[in-house]
């Protein structure tokens, strides 16, 4: 999955899955680093999507308040 194709809800679901894997110790030591790196990428993606959405909402509200 490329970054642009991942929806916020999909990223959250994958993060929850990673957390579940780490909590239950279902993954081996060799995979922990990969899972943590993937989680960090997903967190960054979610933050970017939230910031973009917040910016867009502010623009809409500002336009509404002008009228």
N, C-alpha and C positions, 0 to 999 in steps of 0.2 A: 504494500500500500504506500503510495506516495503521500507526501505531506498535504498536498492540495486536495487529495481525494478523501481524506479522513474527516468525517463529520465530528462535531463536538461530542455528541452522544456516543459515537463509536469509540472515541478516544477515552471517554470516561469508563465505558464498559471494559476496554482493554486494560486500563489502569486498575480497575477493580479486580480483574482476573489476575494481573501480576501480583497485586497485594495478597490475594487469596493464595496464590502459589507460594509466595514468600512466607506467609503466616503458617501454612500447613506443611511447609518443608517438603513439598512435592517435587521440588527441583533440586538438581545436584549443585554442588559448589561451583562447578564450571559454568553453570548457566546464570548464577546470581548476578555476575557483572553485566552480562548481556541484558538481563531483565531490568536491572537498575538503569542502565543507559537508555533502554527503550522507554522506561517510565519517565525519565528526565525529558526525553524528546516529546513525549505526549503531554507532559505538564507545560512545556514551552508552547506547544501548539495550542493548548487550551487557553493559556494566558493571552496569546496573540489574538485568538478568536474573540475572547471576552473584551479585550481592549478595542478591537475593531468594531464590535457591536456597540460598545459604550460610546465610541466616537460617532457612529452613525445615528444612534438614538439622540445624542446631544444635538447633532445637526438638525434633525427633524424637529425637536422641541424648540430650538432657536428659531427655525423657520415658522413654526406655529405661533410662537410668541410675537413675531413681527407682524403677523396678520391680524 
